[in-house]
Amino acid sequence: MQENNTIDVLLEVGREAACKAGEIITGNFRTLAAEDIHGKGENDFVTRIDLEAETAIQRVIAKYFPSHRILAEETGYSKASGEWLWVIDPLDGTTNFIHGIPHFAVSLALLKSGQLQLGLIFDPLSQECFHAVLGQGAFLNDRPIRVSPAVKLAQALGATGFPFKAPEQRPAYAGAFRALMARCKDMRRCGSAALDLAHTACGRYDFFWEAHLLPWDFMAGKLIVEEAGGLTGDFSGKELGLRTSTVLAANKILYPLLCREIGRHFT
């Protein structure tokens, strides 16, 4: 069967995959047993639900696009070798999910020959679906969204995440956090980088920064923020890619200010 790689079809498949994962996640929310939870590393966990949601996404993608590669948080790269690559996080905010905190999301990004084409972040509890297509803008439940118009840090509400997977970055993070709290309105730490990026894209947050993230945490949000009129990069202003990275997202006025303020604490 010939694959239909038109962007409308790709988006619909992404939505179908995210919804399948969302059904598994919401159907098991606040019902986890102790044996459903396993440690991956220090303060890093995976649940049976992460794995089941990831499998559901992989099956939907493979059904329509058997030649597409997949990079998934829990299982790594698939065996396919096509030019298309899906980067997926089946449950961003696993610790929240384990503790019954209603703040987590499904995140899907699609690249062609290394260039982002599509980003989708789905909150299965609120049924909010953020998406962006390269060159076509960013949307929340199919309505256009834009980043915040804030022009001063004193007006800005930020979002962040603690570098719990990279303890060596904690001193630099603490210094940057203190500096920003002295200048911005306030800061939130809610536990899902994907949702933080989505909320930055629609202006709920004025900026987002985190010191240690993996590609499935930020690739979808990167495109959504940029198509909503914002900028993304690492703390030195470099392009985000398929690697572990610091991440900063904001509108085009705040971004360079934040890059300087945060970047001077990191080497």
C-alpha positions in Angstrom: 0.0 0.0 0.0 1.4 3.4 -1.0 1.7 5.8 2.0 -0.1 9.1 1.9 2.3 11.6 3.4 0.3 14.7 2.8 0.3 17.0 5.9 -3.4 16.7 6.5 -3.2 12.9 6.7 -0.1 13.1 8.8 -1.9 15.4 11.3 -4.9 13.2 11.4 -2.8 10.1 12.1 -1.0 12.0 14.8 -4.3 13.0 16.4 -5.6 9.4 16.2 -2.4 8.1 17.9 -2.5 10.8 20.6 -6.2 10.0 21.3 -5.5 6.3 21.6 -2.8 7.0 24.1 -5.0 9.5 25.9 -7.8 6.9 26.3 -5.3 4.5 28.0 -3.9 7.2 30.3 -7.3 8.6 31.4 -8.7 5.1 31.8 -6.0 4.3 34.3 -5.6 7.6 36.1 -5.6 7.3 39.9 -5.9 3.5 39.7 -2.2 2.5 39.6 -1.0 -0.4 41.7 2.5 -0.5 43.2 3.6 -3.2 40.7 2.7 -0.9 37.8 5.5 1.5 38.7 9.2 0.9 38.0 12.3 3.0 38.5 14.5 3.9 35.4 17.0 6.0 37.3 17.3 8.4 40.3 13.8 10.1 40.7 12.9 8.8 37.2 10.0 6.3 36.7 8.1 4.4 34.1 4.7 2.9 34.5 2.7 0.2 32.8 0.6 3.0 31.4 3.6 4.7 29.7 4.4 1.5 28.0 0.9 0.7 26.9 0.3 4.2 25.6 3.6 4.1 23.7 2.7 0.8 22.1 -0.7 2.2 21.1 1.0 5.2 19.4 3.5 3.0 17.6 0.7 0.7 16.3 -1.3 3.6 14.8 1.8 5.0 13.1 2.9 1.6 11.8 -0.6 1.0 10.5 -0.6 4.0 8.2 3.2 4.5 7.7 5.1 1.3 8.0 8.3 3.0 6.5 8.3 5.8 9.1 10.9 5.5 11.9 9.9 6.2 15.5 12.0 7.5 18.4 10.1 6.7 21.6 11.0 7.6 25.1 10.7 4.1 26.5 11.8 1.9 23.6 14.2 4.1 21.6 14.4 3.9 17.8 12.3 1.5 15.7 13.8 -0.6 12.9 12.3 1.3 10.0 14.7 3.4 8.0 12.6 5.9 6.1 13.2 9.7 5.9 10.3 10.4 8.2 10.9 10.2 12.0 8.3 10.4 14.8 9.6 11.5 18.2 7.1 10.5 20.8 6.6 10.9 24.5 3.5 8.8 25.4 3.1 10.3 28.9 5.0 13.5 29.7 4.5 14.1 33.4 4.8 10.5 34.6 5.5 11.6 38.2 2.4 13.7 38.3 0.4 10.7 36.9 1.8 8.4 39.5 0.8 10.8 42.3 -2.6 11.5 40.9 -1.8 15.1 39.9 -3.9 16.0 36.8 -1.1 17.6 34.7 0.4 15.5 32.0 0.3 15.1 28.2 1.0 13.1 25.1 3.6 14.6 22.8 4.3 13.8 19.2 6.7 15.5 16.7 7.3 14.5 13.1 10.5 15.3 11.2 11.4 14.7 7.5 15.1 14.4 6.8 15.8 16.1 10.1 13.4 19.1 9.7 10.4 19.4 11.9 7.1 19.2 10.0 4.5 18.7 12.7 4.1 19.0 16.4 1.2 17.9 18.6 0.6 18.0 22.3 -2.6 16.5 23.7 -3.8 17.0 27.3 -6.2 14.0 27.7 -7.9 15.3 30.8 -8.8 18.8 29.5 -9.1 17.5 25.9 -6.9 20.4 24.7 -5.0 19.5 21.6 -2.2 21.9 20.6 -0.7 21.4 17.1 1.5 23.2 14.6 2.5 22.5 11.0 5.6 24.0 9.6 4.7 27.3 7.9 1.0 27.1 8.8 0.8 28.5 12.3 0.0 27.0 15.7 -3.4 26.0 17.0 -5.3 25.0 20.2 -8.3 22.8 19.3 -8.0 24.2 15.7 -8.1 27.9 16.8 -5.0 30.0 16.1 -2.8 30.8 19.1 0.1 33.3 19.6 2.8 33.7 22.2 2.5 36.4 25.0 3.0 40.1 24.0 4.9 40.8 27.2 7.9 43.1 26.6 9.4 43.4 30.1 10.6 40.6 32.5 8.8 42.5 35.3 5.5 41.7 33.5 6.4 38.1 32.8 5.2 34.8 34.4 7.6 32.0 33.7 7.5 28.2 33.8 10.4 25.9 34.6 11.4 22.4 35.6 14.0 21.2 38.1 17.0 19.4 36.6 16.3 16.2 38.6 18.1 14.0 36.1 21.2 16.2 36.0 22.2 17.0 39.6 25.5 18.5 38.4 23.4 21.4 36.9 21.6 22.2 40.1 24.0 25.0 41.3 23.8 26.8 38.0 20.0 26.3 37.9 19.7 27.7 41.4 21.6 30.8 40.5 19.6 31.4 37.3 16.4 30.8 39.3 17.3 33.4 41.9 18.2 35.9 39.3 15.0 35.5 37.4 12.8 35.6 40.5 14.3 39.0 41.3 13.3 40.3 37.9 10.1 38.5 36.7 6.5 38.5 38.1 6.5 34.9 39.3 7.4 31.3 38.3 5.6 28.0 38.0 6.9 24.5 38.2 4.1 22.0 37.2 5.9 18.9 36.0 5.3 18.5 32.3 7.7 20.3 29.9 5.5 19.5 26.9 2.5 21.3 28.5 4.7 24.1 29.7 5.8 24.7 26.1 2.2 24.4 24.8 1.1 26.9 27.4 3.9 29.3 26.4 2.8 29.0 22.8 -0.7 30.2 23.7 0.4 33.0 26.0 -0.6 31.4 29.4 3.1 31.6 30.3 5.4 34.4 29.0 8.4 32.1 28.9 9.7 28.6 29.7 13.1 27.3 30.6 14.5 24.0 31.8 18.1 22.9 32.3 18.0 19.3 31.2 15.5 17.9 28.7 15.4 15.1 26.1 14.2 15.4 22.5 10.8 13.8 23.1 10.2 16.3 25.9 10.6 19.4 23.7 10.5 18.7 19.9 6.7 19.0 19.5 6.6 22.1 21.7 9.5 23.7 19.9 7.5 23.8 16.6 4.3 24.9 18.3 6.1 27.8 20.0 7.8 28.9 16.9 4.7 28.7 14.7 2.9 30.7 17.4 5.5 33.5 16.8 8.0 32.7 19.5 11.6 31.6 19.6 13.2 28.5 21.1 16.8 27.4 21.6 19.2 26.3 24.3 20.6 28.6 26.9 23.4 29.8 24.6 20.9 30.5 21.8 21.7 27.5 19.7 19.1 25.5 17.7 17.4 22.6 19.5 18.0 19.2 17.9 17.8 15.5 18.6 19.9 15.6 21.7 19.7 16.2 25.4 19.6 20.0 25.9 18.8 23.0 27.9 15.6 24.6 26.6 14.4 28.2 26.5 11.1 29.4 24.8 9.7 32.9 24.8 8.4 35.7 22.5 11.0 37.5 20.3 11.5 40.4 22.7 11.9 38.4 25.9 14.0 35.6 24.4 17.3 37.5 24.0 16.9 39.0 27.5 16.3 35.6 29.0 19.1 34.0 27.0 21.6 36.5 28.5 20.2 36.3 32.0 20.0 32.5 32.2 23.0 31.8 29.9 25.5 33.6 32.2 24.9 31.0 34.9 25.6 28.0 32.6 28.8 27.0 30.7 
